[in-house]
Amino acid sequence: MSEKNKYLKDQFERGKQLGEDKSISAGDAVRQIMGEARAEFQAASIYTKMRSERKQNVAKRLQETRKKCGLTQQEAAKRTGINVVTLSGYEIGKNEPNVEALVRFADLYGVSMDYLTCRTEE
């Protein structure tokens, strides 16, 4: 069973238990389930927004750092072994670099992975 299906099944069972609980009204059970669903949706929305912002910040940092090193995308691609189209995708925020790509960029540019991922300004 996939994680998504397991989650949905667990949520269904949770709702079923609340609905069968005679110590709370049906309205209170619905409000409780809706409140929990709202909280989970808000958390997921915040995560998605933060991920999108980080992705754009990393893209900008990669491009700025490459330019500070005086390299073109073609030169950086050749030195790292990363396809120039892939590198371009990283720099415009279309794709996210994996750990191996970040290691290669950090080595080439002489900076830390924390710097490239905007975890530090140094």
Phi and psi in radians as a Rosetta constraint file:
Dihedral C 1 N 2 CA 2 C 2 CIRCULARHARMONIC -1.216 0.35
Dihedral N 2 CA 2 C 2 N 3 CIRCULARHARMONIC 2.811 0.35
Dihedral C 2 N 3 CA 3 C 3 CIRCULARHARMONIC -1.057 0.35
Dihedral N 3 CA 3 C 3 N 4 CIRCULARHARMONIC -0.690 0.35
Dihedral C 3 N 4 CA 4 C 4 CIRCULARHARMONIC -1.112 0.35
Dihedral N 4 CA 4 C 4 N 5 CIRCULARHARMONIC -0.801 0.35
Dihedral C 4 N 5 CA 5 C 5 CIRCULARHARMONIC -1.139 0.35
Dihedral N 5 CA 5 C 5 N 6 CIRCULARHARMONIC -0.662 0.35
Dihedral C 5 N 6 CA 6 C 6 CIRCULARHARMONIC -1.107 0.35
Dihedral N 6 CA 6 C 6 N 7 CIRCULARHARMONIC -0.755 0.35
Dihedral C 6 N 7 CA 7 C 7 CIRCULARHARMONIC -1.056 0.35
Dihedral N 7 CA 7 C 7 N 8 CIRCULARHARMONIC -0.832 0.35
Dihedral C 7 N 8 CA 8 C 8 CIRCULARHARMONIC -1.096 0.35
Dihedral N 8 CA 8 C 8 N 9 CIRCULARHARMONIC -0.697 0.35
Dihedral C 8 N 9 CA 9 C 9 CIRCULARHARMONIC -1.111 0.35
Dihedral N 9 CA 9 C 9 N 10 CIRCULARHARMONIC -0.768 0.35
Dihedral C 9 N 10 CA 10 C 10 CIRCULARHARMONIC -1.072 0.35
Dihedral N 10 CA 10 C 10 N 11 CIRCULARHARMONIC -0.719 0.35
Dihedral C 10 N 11 CA 11 C 11 CIRCULARHARMONIC -1.162 0.35
Dihedral N 11 CA 11 C 11 N 12 CIRCULARHARMONIC -0.694 0.35
Dihedral C 11 N 12 CA 12 C 12 CIRCULARHARMONIC -1.063 0.35
Dihedral N 12 CA 12 C 12 N 13 CIRCULARHARMONIC -0.811 0.35
Dihedral C 12 N 13 CA 13 C 13 CIRCULARHARMONIC -1.084 0.35
Dihedral N 13 CA 13 C 13 N 14 CIRCULARHARMONIC -0.681 0.35
Dihedral C 13 N 14 CA 14 C 14 CIRCULARHARMONIC -1.079 0.35
Dihedral N 14 CA 14 C 14 N 15 CIRCULARHARMONIC -0.795 0.35
Dihedral C 14 N 15 CA 15 C 15 CIRCULARHARMONIC -1.119 0.35
Dihedral N 15 CA 15 C 15 N 16 CIRCULARHARMONIC -0.698 0.35
Dihedral C 15 N 16 CA 16 C 16 CIRCULARHARMONIC -1.094 0.35
Dihedral N 16 CA 16 C 16 N 17 CIRCULARHARMONIC -0.756 0.35
Dihedral C 16 N 17 CA 17 C 17 CIRCULARHARMONIC -1.084 0.35
Dihedral N 17 CA 17 C 17 N 18 CIRCULARHARMONIC -0.772 0.35
Dihedral C 17 N 18 CA 18 C 18 CIRCULARHARMONIC -1.117 0.35
Dihedral N 18 CA 18 C 18 N 19 CIRCULARHARMONIC -0.692 0.35
Dihedral C 18 N 19 CA 19 C 19 CIRCULARHARMONIC -1.136 0.35
Dihedral N 19 CA 19 C 19 N 20 CIRCULARHARMONIC -0.519 0.35
Dihedral C 19 N 20 CA 20 C 20 CIRCULARHARMONIC -1.530 0.35
Dihedral N 20 CA 20 C 20 N 21 CIRCULARHARMONIC -0.197 0.35
Dihedral C 20 N 21 CA 21 C 21 CIRCULARHARMONIC -1.303 0.35
Dihedral N 21 CA 21 C 21 N 22 CIRCULARHARMONIC 1.927 0.35
Dihedral C 21 N 22 CA 22 C 22 CIRCULARHARMONIC -1.301 0.35
Dihedral N 22 CA 22 C 22 N 23 CIRCULARHARMONIC -0.193 0.35
Dihedral C 22 N 23 CA 23 C 23 CIRCULARHARMONIC -1.419 0.35
Dihedral N 23 CA 23 C 23 N 24 CIRCULARHARMONIC -0.177 0.35
Dihedral C 23 N 24 CA 24 C 24 CIRCULARHARMONIC -2.222 0.35
Dihedral N 24 CA 24 C 24 N 25 CIRCULARHARMONIC 2.609 0.35
Dihedral C 24 N 25 CA 25 C 25 CIRCULARHARMONIC -1.280 0.35
Dihedral N 25 CA 25 C 25 N 26 CIRCULARHARMONIC 2.793 0.35
Dihedral C 25 N 26 CA 26 C 26 CIRCULARHARMONIC -1.048 0.35
Dihedral N 26 CA 26 C 26 N 27 CIRCULARHARMONIC -0.694 0.35
Dihedral C 26 N 27 CA 27 C 27 CIRCULARHARMONIC -1.087 0.35
Dihedral N 27 CA 27 C 27 N 28 CIRCULARHARMONIC -0.751 0.35
Dihedral C 27 N 28 CA 28 C 28 CIRCULARHARMONIC -1.146 0.35
Dihedral N 28 CA 28 C 28 N 29 CIRCULARHARMONIC -0.665 0.35
Dihedral C 28 N 29 CA 29 C 29 CIRCULARHARMONIC -1.098 0.35
Dihedral N 29 CA 29 C 29 N 30 CIRCULARHARMONIC -0.773 0.35
Dihedral C 29 N 30 CA 30 C 30 CIRCULARHARMONIC -1.104 0.35
Dihedral N 30 CA 30 C 30 N 31 CIRCULARHARMONIC -0.778 0.35
Dihedral C 30 N 31 CA 31 C 31 CIRCULARHARMONIC -1.065 0.35
Dihedral N 31 CA 31 C 31 N 32 CIRCULARHARMONIC -0.692 0.35
Dihedral C 31 N 32 CA 32 C 32 CIRCULARHARMONIC -1.131 0.35
Dihedral N 32 CA 32 C 32 N 33 CIRCULARHARMONIC -0.845 0.35
Dihedral C 32 N 33 CA 33 C 33 CIRCULARHARMONIC -1.090 0.35
Dihedral N 33 CA 33 C 33 N 34 CIRCULARHARMONIC -0.762 0.35
Dihedral C 33 N 34 CA 34 C 34 CIRCULARHARMONIC -1.138 0.35
Dihedral N 34 CA 34 C 34 N 35 CIRCULARHARMONIC -0.657 0.35
Dihedral C 34 N 35 CA 35 C 35 CIRCULARHARMONIC -1.123 0.35
Dihedral N 35 CA 35 C 35 N 36 CIRCULARHARMONIC -0.733 0.35
Dihedral C 35 N 36 CA 36 C 36 CIRCULARHARMONIC -1.145 0.35
Dihedral N 36 CA 36 C 36 N 37 CIRCULARHARMONIC -0.729 0.35
Dihedral C 36 N 37 CA 37 C 37 CIRCULARHARMONIC -1.123 0.35
Dihedral N 37 CA 37 C 37 N 38 CIRCULARHARMONIC -0.727 0.35
Dihedral C 37 N 38 CA 38 C 38 CIRCULARHARMONIC -1.068 0.35
Dihedral N 38 CA 38 C 38 N 39 CIRCULARHARMONIC -0.760 0.35
Dihedral C 38 N 39 CA 39 C 39 CIRCULARHARMONIC -1.106 0.35
Dihedral N 39 CA 39 C 39 N 40 CIRCULARHARMONIC -0.728 0.35
Dihedral C 39 N 40 CA 40 C 40 CIRCULARHARMONIC -1.161 0.35
Dihedral N 40 CA 40 C 40 N 41 CIRCULARHARMONIC -0.703 0.35
Dihedral C 40 N 41 CA 41 C 41 CIRCULARHARMONIC -1.110 0.35
Dihedral N 41 CA 41 C 41 N 42 CIRCULARHARMONIC -0.752 0.35
Dihedral C 41 N 42 CA 42 C 42 CIRCULARHARMONIC -1.097 0.35
Dihedral N 42 CA 42 C 42 N 43 CIRCULARHARMONIC -0.725 0.35
Dihedral C 42 N 43 CA 43 C 43 CIRCULARHARMONIC -1.095 0.35
Dihedral N 43 CA 43 C 43 N 44 CIRCULARHARMONIC -0.748 0.35
Dihedral C 43 N 44 CA 44 C 44 CIRCULARHARMONIC -1.139 0.35
Dihedral N 44 CA 44 C 44 N 45 CIRCULARHARMONIC -0.674 0.35
Dihedral C 44 N 45 CA 45 C 45 CIRCULARHARMONIC -1.134 0.35
Dihedral N 45 CA 45 C 45 N 46 CIRCULARHARMONIC -0.743 0.35
Dihedral C 45 N 46 CA 46 C 46 CIRCULARHARMONIC -1.108 0.35
Dihedral N 46 CA 46 C 46 N 47 CIRCULARHARMONIC -0.769 0.35
Dihedral C 46 N 47 CA 47 C 47 CIRCULARHARMONIC -1.036 0.35
Dihedral N 47 CA 47 C 47 N 48 CIRCULARHARMONIC -0.815 0.35
Dihedral C 47 N 48 CA 48 C 48 CIRCULARHARMONIC -1.087 0.35
Dihedral N 48 CA 48 C 48 N 49 CIRCULARHARMONIC -0.745 0.35
Dihedral C 48 N 49 CA 49 C 49 CIRCULARHARMONIC -1.129 0.35
Dihedral N 49 CA 49 C 49 N 50 CIRCULARHARMONIC -0.789 0.35
Dihedral C 49 N 50 CA 50 C 50 CIRCULARHARMONIC -1.133 0.35
Dihedral N 50 CA 50 C 50 N 51 CIRCULARHARMONIC -0.677 0.35
Dihedral C 50 N 51 CA 51 C 51 CIRCULARHARMONIC -1.123 0.35
Dihedral N 51 CA 51 C 51 N 52 CIRCULARHARMONIC -0.734 0.35
Dihedral C 51 N 52 CA 52 C 52 CIRCULARHARMONIC -1.110 0.35
Dihedral N 52 CA 52 C 52 N 53 CIRCULARHARMONIC -0.758 0.35
Dihedral C 52 N 53 CA 53 C 53 CIRCULARHARMONIC -1.109 0.35
Dihedral N 53 CA 53 C 53 N 54 CIRCULARHARMONIC -0.766 0.35
Dihedral C 53 N 54 CA 54 C 54 CIRCULARHARMONIC -1.095 0.35
Dihedral N 54 CA 54 C 54 N 55 CIRCULARHARMONIC -0.731 0.35
Dihedral C 54 N 55 CA 55 C 55 CIRCULARHARMONIC -1.029 0.35
Dihedral N 55 CA 55 C 55 N 56 CIRCULARHARMONIC -0.760 0.35
Dihedral C 55 N 56 CA 56 C 56 CIRCULARHARMONIC -1.198 0.35
Dihedral N 56 CA 56 C 56 N 57 CIRCULARHARMONIC -0.673 0.35
Dihedral C 56 N 57 CA 57 C 57 CIRCULARHARMONIC -1.133 0.35
Dihedral N 57 CA 57 C 57 N 58 CIRCULARHARMONIC -0.716 0.35
Dihedral C 57 N 58 CA 58 C 58 CIRCULARHARMONIC -1.146 0.35
Dihedral N 58 CA 58 C 58 N 59 CIRCULARHARMONIC -0.726 0.35
Dihedral C 58 N 59 CA 59 C 59 CIRCULARHARMONIC -1.016 0.35
Dihedral N 59 CA 59 C 59 N 60 CIRCULARHARMONIC -0.822 0.35
Dihedral C 59 N 60 CA 60 C 60 CIRCULARHARMONIC -1.111 0.35
Dihedral N 60 CA 60 C 60 N 61 CIRCULARHARMONIC -0.746 0.35
Dihedral C 60 N 61 CA 61 C 61 CIRCULARHARMONIC -1.110 0.35
Dihedral N 61 CA 61 C 61 N 62 CIRCULARHARMONIC -0.740 0.35
Dihedral C 61 N 62 CA 62 C 62 CIRCULARHARMONIC -1.060 0.35
Dihedral N 62 CA 62 C 62 N 63 CIRCULARHARMONIC -0.798 0.35
Dihedral C 62 N 63 CA 63 C 63 CIRCULARHARMONIC -1.152 0.35
Dihedral N 63 CA 63 C 63 N 64 CIRCULARHARMONIC -0.814 0.35
Dihedral C 63 N 64 CA 64 C 64 CIRCULARHARMONIC -1.049 0.35
Dihedral N 64 CA 64 C 64 N 65 CIRCULARHARMONIC -0.761 0.35
Dihedral C 64 N 65 CA 65 C 65 CIRCULARHARMONIC -1.162 0.35
Dihedral N 65 CA 65 C 65 N 66 CIRCULARHARMONIC -0.737 0.35
Dihedral C 65 N 66 CA 66 C 66 CIRCULARHARMONIC -1.053 0.35
Dihedral N 66 CA 66 C 66 N 67 CIRCULARHARMONIC -0.785 0.35
Dihedral C 66 N 67 CA 67 C 67 CIRCULARHARMONIC -1.146 0.35
Dihedral N 67 CA 67 C 67 N 68 CIRCULARHARMONIC -0.671 0.35
Dihedral C 67 N 68 CA 68 C 68 CIRCULARHARMONIC -1.078 0.35
Dihedral N 68 CA 68 C 68 N 69 CIRCULARHARMONIC -0.520 0.35
Dihedral C 68 N 69 CA 69 C 69 CIRCULARHARMONIC -1.443 0.35
Dihedral N 69 CA 69 C 69 N 70 CIRCULARHARMONIC -0.023 0.35
Dihedral C 69 N 70 CA 70 C 70 CIRCULARHARMONIC 1.250 0.35
Dihedral N 70 CA 70 C 70 N 71 CIRCULARHARMONIC 0.496 0.35
Dihedral C 70 N 71 CA 71 C 71 CIRCULARHARMONIC -1.903 0.35
Dihedral N 71 CA 71 C 71 N 72 CIRCULARHARMONIC 2.557 0.35
Dihedral C 71 N 72 CA 72 C 72 CIRCULARHARMONIC -1.491 0.35
Dihedral N 72 CA 72 C 72 N 73 CIRCULARHARMONIC 2.922 0.35
Dihedral C 72 N 73 CA 73 C 73 CIRCULARHARMONIC -1.068 0.35
Dihedral N 73 CA 73 C 73 N 74 CIRCULARHARMONIC -0.689 0.35
Dihedral C 73 N 74 CA 74 C 74 CIRCULARHARMONIC -1.085 0.35
Dihedral N 74 CA 74 C 74 N 75 CIRCULARHARMONIC -0.742 0.35
Dihedral C 74 N 75 CA 75 C 75 CIRCULARHARMONIC -1.142 0.35
Dihedral N 75 CA 75 C 75 N 76 CIRCULARHARMONIC -0.781 0.35
Dihedral C 75 N 76 CA 76 C 76 CIRCULARHARMONIC -1.118 0.35
Dihedral N 76 CA 76 C 76 N 77 CIRCULARHARMONIC -0.700 0.35
Dihedral C 76 N 77 CA 77 C 77 CIRCULARHARMONIC -1.096 0.35
Dihedral N 77 CA 77 C 77 N 78 CIRCULARHARMONIC -0.775 0.35
Dihedral C 77 N 78 CA 78 C 78 CIRCULARHARMONIC -1.109 0.35
Dihedral N 78 CA 78 C 78 N 79 CIRCULARHARMONIC -0.749 0.35
Dihedral C 78 N 79 CA 79 C 79 CIRCULARHARMONIC -1.252 0.35
Dihedral N 79 CA 79 C 79 N 80 CIRCULARHARMONIC -0.499 0.35
Dihedral C 79 N 80 CA 80 C 80 CIRCULARHARMONIC -1.673 0.35
Dihedral N 80 CA 80 C 80 N 81 CIRCULARHARMONIC -0.288 0.35
Dihedral C 80 N 81 CA 81 C 81 CIRCULARHARMONIC 1.378 0.35
Dihedral N 81 CA 81 C 81 N 82 CIRCULARHARMONIC 0.261 0.35
Dihedral C 81 N 82 CA 82 C 82 CIRCULARHARMONIC -1.719 0.35
Dihedral N 82 CA 82 C 82 N 83 CIRCULARHARMONIC 2.308 0.35
Dihedral C 82 N 83 CA 83 C 83 CIRCULARHARMONIC -0.960 0.35
Dihedral N 83 CA 83 C 83 N 84 CIRCULARHARMONIC 2.420 0.35
Dihedral C 83 N 84 CA 84 C 84 CIRCULARHARMONIC -1.096 0.35
Dihedral N 84 CA 84 C 84 N 85 CIRCULARHARMONIC -0.579 0.35
Dihedral C 84 N 85 CA 85 C 85 CIRCULARHARMONIC -1.192 0.35
Dihedral N 85 CA 85 C 85 N 86 CIRCULARHARMONIC -0.692 0.35
Dihedral C 85 N 86 CA 86 C 86 CIRCULARHARMONIC -1.119 0.35
Dihedral N 86 CA 86 C 86 N 87 CIRCULARHARMONIC -0.808 0.35
Dihedral C 86 N 87 CA 87 C 87 CIRCULARHARMONIC -1.026 0.35
Dihedral N 87 CA 87 C 87 N 88 CIRCULARHARMONIC -0.783 0.35
Dihedral C 87 N 88 CA 88 C 88 CIRCULARHARMONIC -1.044 0.35
Dihedral N 88 CA 88 C 88 N 89 CIRCULARHARMONIC -0.727 0.35
Dihedral C 88 N 89 CA 89 C 89 CIRCULARHARMONIC -1.056 0.35
Dihedral N 89 CA 89 C 89 N 90 CIRCULARHARMONIC -0.652 0.35
Dihedral C 89 N 90 CA 90 C 90 CIRCULARHARMONIC -1.131 0.35
Dihedral N 90 CA 90 C 90 N 91 CIRCULARHARMONIC -0.747 0.35
Dihedral C 90 N 91 CA 91 C 91 CIRCULARHARMONIC -1.313 0.35
Dihedral N 91 CA 91 C 91 N 92 CIRCULARHARMONIC -0.332 0.35
Dihedral C 91 N 92 CA 92 C 92 CIRCULARHARMONIC -1.777 0.35
Dihedral N 92 CA 92 C 92 N 93 CIRCULARHARMONIC -0.009 0.35
Dihedral C 92 N 93 CA 93 C 93 CIRCULARHARMONIC 1.432 0.35
Dihedral N 93 CA 93 C 93 N 94 CIRCULARHARMONIC 0.246 0.35
Dihedral C 93 N 94 CA 94 C 94 CIRCULARHARMONIC -1.283 0.35
Dihedral N 94 CA 94 C 94 N 95 CIRCULARHARMONIC -0.687 0.35
Dihedral C 94 N 95 CA 95 C 95 CIRCULARHARMONIC -2.225 0.35
Dihedral N 95 CA 95 C 95 N 96 CIRCULARHARMONIC 2.782 0.35
Dihedral C 95 N 96 CA 96 C 96 CIRCULARHARMONIC -1.848 0.35
Dihedral N 96 CA 96 C 96 N 97 CIRCULARHARMONIC 2.331 0.35
Dihedral C 96 N 97 CA 97 C 97 CIRCULARHARMONIC -1.218 0.35
Dihedral N 97 CA 97 C 97 N 98 CIRCULARHARMONIC 2.471 0.35
Dihedral C 97 N 98 CA 98 C 98 CIRCULARHARMONIC -1.414 0.35
Dihedral N 98 CA 98 C 98 N 99 CIRCULARHARMONIC 3.115 0.35
Dihedral C 98 N 99 CA 99 C 99 CIRCULARHARMONIC -1.062 0.35
Dihedral N 99 CA 99 C 99 N 100 CIRCULARHARMONIC -0.753 0.35
Dihedral C 99 N 100 CA 100 C 100 CIRCULARHARMONIC -1.054 0.35
Dihedral N 100 CA 100 C 100 N 101 CIRCULARHARMONIC -0.749 0.35
Dihedral C 100 N 101 CA 101 C 101 CIRCULARHARMONIC -1.105 0.35
Dihedral N 101 CA 101 C 101 N 102 CIRCULARHARMONIC -0.744 0.35
Dihedral C 101 N 102 CA 102 C 102 CIRCULARHARMONIC -1.098 0.35
Dihedral N 102 CA 102 C 102 N 103 CIRCULARHARMONIC -0.684 0.35
Dihedral C 102 N 103 CA 103 C 103 CIRCULARHARMONIC -1.080 0.35
Dihedral N 103 CA 103 C 103 N 104 CIRCULARHARMONIC -0.803 0.35
Dihedral C 103 N 104 CA 104 C 104 CIRCULARHARMONIC -1.091 0.35
Dihedral N 104 CA 104 C 104 N 105 CIRCULARHARMONIC -0.755 0.35
Dihedral C 104 N 105 CA 105 C 105 CIRCULARHARMONIC -1.133 0.35
Dihedral N 105 CA 105 C 105 N 106 CIRCULARHARMONIC -0.760 0.35
Dihedral C 105 N 106 CA 106 C 106 CIRCULARHARMONIC -1.044 0.35
Dihedral N 106 CA 106 C 106 N 107 CIRCULARHARMONIC -0.765 0.35
Dihedral C 106 N 107 CA 107 C 107 CIRCULARHARMONIC -1.120 0.35
Dihedral N 107 CA 107 C 107 N 108 CIRCULARHARMONIC -0.792 0.35
Dihedral C 107 N 108 CA 108 C 108 CIRCULARHARMONIC -1.123 0.35
Dihedral N 108 CA 108 C 108 N 109 CIRCULARHARMONIC -0.764 0.35
Dihedral C 108 N 109 CA 109 C 109 CIRCULARHARMONIC -1.530 0.35
Dihedral N 109 CA 109 C 109 N 110 CIRCULARHARMONIC -0.140 0.35
Dihedral C 109 N 110 CA 110 C 110 CIRCULARHARMONIC 1.217 0.35
Dihedral N 110 CA 110 C 110 N 111 CIRCULARHARMONIC 0.634 0.35
Dihedral C 110 N 111 CA 111 C 111 CIRCULARHARMONIC -2.269 0.35
Dihedral N 111 CA 111 C 111 N 112 CIRCULARHARMONIC 3.020 0.35
Dihedral C 111 N 112 CA 112 C 112 CIRCULARHARMONIC -1.547 0.35
Dihedral N 112 CA 112 C 112 N 113 CIRCULARHARMONIC 2.803 0.35
Dihedral C 112 N 113 CA 113 C 113 CIRCULARHARMONIC -1.138 0.35
Dihedral N 113 CA 113 C 113 N 114 CIRCULARHARMONIC -0.578 0.35
Dihedral C 113 N 114 CA 114 C 114 CIRCULARHARMONIC -1.074 0.35
Dihedral N 114 CA 114 C 114 N 115 CIRCULARHARMONIC -0.648 0.35
Dihedral C 114 N 115 CA 115 C 115 CIRCULARHARMONIC -1.151 0.35
Dihedral N 115 CA 115 C 115 N 116 CIRCULARHARMONIC -0.804 0.35
Dihedral C 115 N 116 CA 116 C 116 CIRCULARHARMONIC -1.130 0.35
Dihedral N 116 CA 116 C 116 N 117 CIRCULARHARMONIC -0.532 0.35
Dihedral C 116 N 117 CA 117 C 117 CIRCULARHARMONIC -1.656 0.35
Dihedral N 117 CA 117 C 117 N 118 CIRCULARHARMONIC 0.232 0.35
Dihedral C 117 N 118 CA 118 C 118 CIRCULARHARMONIC 1.107 0.35
Dihedral N 118 CA 118 C 118 N 119 CIRCULARHARMONIC 0.496 0.35
Dihedral C 118 N 119 CA 119 C 119 CIRCULARHARMONIC -1.537 0.35
Dihedral N 119 CA 119 C 119 N 120 CIRCULARHARMONIC -0.229 0.35
Dihedral C 119 N 120 CA 120 C 120 CIRCULARHARMONIC -2.617 0.35
Dihedral N 120 CA 120 C 120 N 121 CIRCULARHARMONIC 2.787 0.35
Dihedral C 120 N 121 CA 121 C 121 CIRCULARHARMONIC -1.752 0.35
Dihedral N 121 CA 121 C 121 N 122 CIRCULARHARMONIC 0.045 0.35
